[in-house]
């Protein structure tokens, strides 16, 4: 028998009290495991962090089951606490997936 997936939840969205819970279930189903990065990519990220560029950088990072991308300038690199500071985010080194220069 073929599963109807999320479609089976749609009739229940008419009840406003259940909508937040249904949206939470949908979001949980879309989560992924954190991808592993290769040694070459880790070295590339380290090179970019050592030479902090003055221009914007496309930062790809993992947070709470999802992959995000932001295009911002790196404000500060805290190597003691393993944190990367941008104008809007603080990202842990362990969650960095890629850094691309513009």
Secondary structure as GFF3:
##gff-version 3
##sequence-region A 1 102
A	DSSP	three_ten_helix	5	14	.	.	.	ID=ss1
A	DSSP	alpha_helix	16	29	.	.	.	ID=ss2
A	DSSP	alpha_helix	39	50	.	.	.	ID=ss3
A	DSSP	beta_strand	57	63	.	.	.	ID=ss4
A	DSSP	beta_strand	66	72	.	.	.	ID=ss5
A	DSSP	beta_strand	74	78	.	.	.	ID=ss6
A	DSSP	beta_strand	83	86	.	.	.	ID=ss7
A	DSSP	beta_strand	90	92	.	.	.	ID=ss8
A	DSSP	three_ten_helix	93	95	.	.	.	ID=ss9
A	DSSP	beta_strand	96	101	.	.	.	ID=ss10
###
